[in-house]
Amino acid sequence: MKENRFTKKSTEKDIIRIQRQDRNEEEVETCDIDNELDPIQTAKKQESSVKIVNESVKREHGSKEYDLICEPDMTERTAIEECTNLELLLDFLSRNLSFADLSFVFTYLGEPRLAETACMDWTISETYCKLFHVWRCKYPRIDHKAKLKEAFSSMERQDLIENMEMFSKDSYCYKEALANPTEHAQYTDFIIMSKNLALKSHHVLRFLGLKQSDIDQIERDNRTTQEKILRALSKIQKDRPSLTRQSICNALYYADHSDVIDMLNSMWISAGRYYSLF
């Protein structure tokens, strides 16, 4: 119950100002409660708000001006692509490294103390990805790939060097039949993914281009695993509006989640049959 902040000396303007503050506080409290009770609905509202803002900018400035305002320039886009490609390579390497390798890897990378900061709650793959990110941020101007090859050579892990040289994102293409693979991914697809991905969700997100800094931010800002995955996939779709069914299936294939591909494809086939009746 709110305290009475009116006094005998309160003017009419004071009373109106205090009443407005009370109304604003109630709206904020209601919004917070909604966020806690239904994170999925909140994510939908935020996604809808972004679309409304984008459409408003397009109407006011036109499509070409919208691209100039909202889209990164070529230099920035190239830098982002290089960053996400490197992070995907590091994600791939993290799946081929063991906990026993951890101290050796970062010792040869010149940061032996990094291995000591690993959290027991992280999977071994996430441990490597998070520590690789710290290392990259500390040394942004070095040739990270060359440095990794030096470290692996010192560890006598020629297999890892060969894996680095052979790795290609394009080799992870799901080739089995999909229902309308060029259709744009929908929020309902993300809900199924969020309910059935857990420990390997980060592999999917990195394959789809989400940066480690964004993953870390989303993890800090959200509570449940499902909410984190939904927020992350919504962020990816915002950055890549042309994201297709094929693209998300390629990412799931990379993360060894063909089971989720089957769930999505069954839903798409059923939806296609339903709409064909009309």
C-alpha positions as CSV (number, residue, x, y, z in Angstrom):
1,M,0.0,0.0,0.0
2,K,1.4,3.4,-1.0
3,E,2.2,6.0,1.7
4,N,0.2,9.2,1.8
5,R,2.6,11.9,0.4
6,F,0.0,14.7,0.4
7,T,0.3,17.4,3.1
8,K,-1.8,20.3,4.1
9,K,0.6,22.6,2.2
10,S,0.5,20.5,-1.0
11,T,-0.6,22.7,-3.9
12,E,-2.8,21.4,-6.7
13,K,0.3,21.1,-9.0
14,D,2.1,19.0,-6.3
15,I,-0.9,16.6,-6.0
16,I,-1.1,16.2,-9.8
17,R,2.7,15.5,-10.0
18,I,2.6,12.9,-7.2
19,Q,-0.4,11.2,-8.7
20,R,1.4,10.9,-12.1
21,Q,4.5,9.4,-10.3
22,D,2.3,6.9,-8.6
23,R,0.7,5.9,-12.0
24,N,4.2,5.5,-13.6
25,E,5.4,3.3,-10.7
26,E,2.4,1.1,-11.0
27,E,3.0,0.6,-14.7
28,V,6.6,-0.3,-14.1
29,E,5.6,-2.8,-11.4
30,T,3.0,-4.4,-13.6
31,C,5.5,-4.7,-16.4
32,D,8.0,-6.4,-14.1
33,I,5.4,-8.9,-12.9
34,D,4.5,-9.7,-16.5
35,N,8.1,-10.3,-17.3
36,E,8.4,-12.8,-14.4
37,L,5.2,-14.6,-15.1
38,D,5.5,-15.1,-18.8
39,P,8.9,-14.6,-20.4
40,I,7.8,-16.0,-23.7
41,Q,4.9,-13.5,-24.1
42,T,7.4,-10.7,-23.1
43,A,9.8,-11.8,-25.8
44,K,7.0,-11.7,-28.3
45,K,6.0,-8.2,-27.2
46,Q,9.6,-7.0,-27.5
47,E,10.0,-8.6,-31.0
48,S,6.7,-7.0,-32.1
49,S,7.9,-3.6,-30.7
50,V,11.1,-3.9,-32.8
51,K,9.1,-4.6,-35.9
52,I,6.8,-1.6,-35.3
53,V,9.8,0.7,-34.8
54,N,11.5,-0.6,-38.0
55,E,8.3,-0.2,-40.1
56,S,7.9,3.3,-38.7
57,V,11.5,4.3,-39.8
58,K,10.8,2.8,-43.2
59,R,7.6,4.8,-43.6
60,E,9.3,8.0,-42.5
61,H,12.6,7.7,-44.4
62,G,12.0,5.2,-47.1
63,S,13.6,1.8,-47.6
64,K,17.0,3.1,-48.9
65,E,17.3,5.6,-46.0
66,Y,16.3,2.8,-43.6
67,D,19.1,0.6,-44.9
68,L,21.6,3.5,-44.3
69,I,20.3,4.2,-40.8
70,C,19.8,0.7,-39.5
71,E,22.2,-1.5,-41.5
72,P,25.9,-1.6,-40.7
73,D,28.2,-0.4,-43.5
74,M,30.4,-2.8,-45.5
75,T,33.5,-2.3,-43.4
76,E,31.6,-3.0,-40.2
77,R,29.7,-5.9,-41.7
78,T,33.1,-7.5,-42.8
79,A,34.5,-7.1,-39.3
80,I,31.4,-8.6,-37.7
81,E,31.6,-11.5,-40.2
82,E,35.3,-12.1,-39.5
83,C,34.6,-12.1,-35.8
84,T,31.7,-14.6,-36.0
85,N,33.7,-16.9,-38.3
86,L,36.5,-17.0,-35.8
87,E,34.2,-17.6,-32.9
88,L,32.6,-20.5,-34.8
89,L,36.0,-21.9,-35.4
90,L,36.8,-21.7,-31.7
91,D,33.5,-23.3,-30.9
92,F,34.4,-26.1,-33.3
93,L,37.8,-26.5,-31.6
94,S,36.2,-26.5,-28.1
95,R,34.3,-29.6,-29.0
96,N,37.6,-31.4,-29.8
97,L,39.5,-30.4,-26.6
98,S,39.3,-32.1,-23.2
99,F,39.5,-30.8,-19.7
100,A,43.0,-32.3,-19.4
101,D,44.1,-30.0,-22.3
102,L,42.9,-26.8,-20.6
103,S,46.0,-25.7,-18.7
104,F,48.3,-26.6,-21.6
105,V,46.3,-24.7,-24.1
106,F,46.3,-21.4,-22.2
107,T,49.8,-21.8,-21.0
108,Y,51.0,-22.0,-24.6
109,L,48.7,-19.1,-25.4
110,G,50.6,-17.1,-22.8
111,E,47.7,-16.9,-20.3
112,P,48.2,-19.8,-17.8
113,R,46.0,-18.1,-15.2
114,L,43.0,-18.1,-17.4
115,A,42.5,-21.8,-16.9
116,E,42.2,-21.2,-13.2
117,T,39.1,-19.0,-13.7
118,A,37.0,-21.8,-15.2
119,C,33.7,-22.2,-13.5
120,M,32.6,-25.7,-12.5
121,D,29.0,-25.0,-13.7
122,W,30.2,-24.6,-17.3
123,T,30.5,-27.5,-19.7
124,I,34.0,-28.1,-21.0
125,S,33.1,-26.7,-24.4
126,E,31.6,-23.6,-22.9
127,T,34.7,-23.2,-20.7
128,Y,36.9,-23.1,-23.7
129,C,34.7,-20.7,-25.6
130,K,34.4,-18.2,-22.7
131,L,38.1,-18.3,-22.0
132,F,39.0,-18.0,-25.7
133,H,36.8,-14.9,-25.7
134,V,38.6,-13.4,-22.8
135,W,41.9,-14.1,-24.5
136,R,40.8,-12.6,-27.8
137,C,39.6,-9.4,-26.0
138,K,42.9,-9.1,-24.3
139,Y,44.9,-9.5,-27.5
140,P,42.6,-8.1,-30.3
141,R,45.4,-7.3,-32.8
142,I,47.3,-10.6,-32.9
143,D,46.7,-13.3,-35.5
144,H,44.6,-15.6,-33.3
145,K,44.6,-18.5,-35.7
146,A,48.4,-18.5,-36.0
147,K,48.8,-18.3,-32.3
148,L,46.5,-21.3,-31.8
149,K,48.5,-23.3,-34.3
150,E,51.7,-22.5,-32.4
151,A,50.0,-23.7,-29.2
152,F,48.7,-26.9,-30.7
153,S,52.1,-27.6,-32.3
154,S,53.8,-27.2,-28.9
155,M,51.2,-29.7,-27.5
156,E,52.0,-32.1,-30.4
157,R,48.3,-31.9,-31.4
158,Q,48.7,-32.0,-35.2
159,D,45.1,-33.3,-35.4
160,L,43.8,-30.0,-34.1
161,I,45.9,-28.0,-36.6
162,E,44.5,-30.2,-39.4
163,N,40.9,-29.7,-38.1
164,M,41.4,-25.9,-38.1
165,E,42.6,-26.0,-41.7
166,M,39.8,-28.3,-42.9
167,F,37.0,-26.6,-41.0
168,S,34.3,-25.0,-43.2
169,K,30.9,-23.8,-42.2
170,D,29.5,-24.7,-45.6
171,S,30.3,-28.4,-44.9
172,Y,27.5,-28.4,-42.4
173,C,24.5,-28.4,-44.7
174,Y,21.5,-30.5,-43.8
175,K,20.7,-32.3,-47.0
176,E,17.6,-34.4,-46.2
177,A,14.2,-33.2,-47.4
178,L,12.6,-30.3,-45.5
179,A,9.2,-28.8,-45.9
180,N,9.6,-25.4,-47.7
181,P,13.3,-24.9,-46.7
182,T,13.4,-21.3,-48.0
183,E,10.6,-20.2,-45.8
184,H,11.6,-17.6,-43.2
185,A,12.0,-19.0,-39.7
186,Q,9.1,-18.2,-37.3
187,Y,8.8,-17.6,-33.6
188,T,7.0,-20.9,-33.2
189,D,10.2,-22.6,-34.5
190,F,12.2,-20.8,-31.8
191,I,9.8,-22.0,-29.1
192,I,10.3,-25.7,-30.1
193,M,14.1,-25.1,-30.2
194,S,14.1,-23.4,-26.8
195,K,12.3,-26.4,-25.3
196,N,14.6,-29.0,-26.7
197,L,18.0,-27.4,-26.7
198,A,20.1,-27.2,-23.5
199,L,23.8,-27.9,-23.2
200,K,24.3,-27.6,-27.0
201,S,22.3,-24.5,-27.6
202,H,25.4,-22.3,-27.7
203,H,26.7,-24.3,-30.7
204,V,23.5,-23.5,-32.6
205,L,23.7,-19.8,-31.7
206,R,27.3,-19.4,-32.7
207,F,26.6,-21.2,-36.0
208,L,23.8,-18.7,-36.7
209,G,26.2,-15.8,-36.1
210,L,25.5,-14.7,-32.5
211,K,28.6,-13.2,-31.0
212,Q,30.0,-14.4,-27.6
213,S,29.5,-10.9,-26.1
214,D,25.8,-11.1,-27.0
215,I,25.5,-14.6,-25.6
216,D,27.1,-13.5,-22.3
217,Q,24.8,-10.4,-22.1
218,I,21.7,-12.5,-22.7
219,E,22.8,-15.0,-20.1
220,R,23.1,-12.2,-17.5
221,D,19.8,-10.6,-18.4
222,N,17.6,-13.7,-18.3
223,R,16.9,-16.5,-15.9
224,T,15.7,-19.7,-17.4
225,T,17.4,-21.7,-20.1
226,Q,14.3,-21.5,-22.4
227,E,14.1,-17.7,-22.0
228,K,17.8,-17.3,-22.8
229,I,17.5,-19.4,-26.0
230,L,14.4,-17.5,-27.1
231,R,16.0,-14.1,-26.5
232,A,19.1,-15.2,-28.4
233,L,17.2,-16.6,-31.4
234,S,15.1,-13.4,-31.5
235,K,18.3,-11.3,-31.5
236,I,19.6,-13.4,-34.4
237,Q,16.3,-13.0,-36.4
238,K,16.4,-9.2,-35.8
239,D,19.9,-9.1,-37.2
240,R,19.1,-11.5,-40.0
241,P,15.4,-11.1,-41.1
242,S,16.0,-13.5,-44.0
243,L,16.8,-16.4,-41.7
244,T,15.4,-19.5,-43.2
245,R,14.3,-23.0,-42.1
246,Q,17.3,-24.4,-43.9
247,S,19.6,-22.1,-42.0
248,I,18.4,-23.2,-38.6
249,C,18.5,-26.8,-39.6
250,N,22.1,-26.4,-40.7
251,A,22.9,-25.0,-37.3
252,L,21.1,-27.9,-35.6
253,Y,22.9,-30.3,-37.8
254,Y,26.2,-28.8,-36.8
255,A,25.2,-29.1,-33.1
256,D,24.3,-32.8,-33.5
257,H,20.6,-32.1,-32.9
258,S,18.9,-33.9,-35.8
259,D,16.2,-34.8,-33.3
260,V,15.1,-31.2,-33.2
261,I,15.2,-30.9,-37.0
262,D,12.7,-33.8,-37.1
263,M,10.4,-32.1,-34.6
264,L,10.4,-28.9,-36.7
265,N,9.9,-30.6,-40.0
266,S,7.0,-32.6,-38.6
267,M,5.4,-29.3,-37.5
268,W,6.0,-27.7,-40.9
269,I,4.5,-30.6,-42.8
270,S,1.4,-30.6,-40.5
271,A,1.0,-26.9,-40.9
272,G,1.3,-27.2,-44.7
273,R,-1.4,-29.9,-44.8
274,Y,-3.6,-27.7,-42.7
275,Y,-3.3,-24.6,-44.8
276,S,-3.7,-26.7,-48.0
277,L,-7.3,-27.3,-46.9
278,F,-8.2,-23.7,-47.3
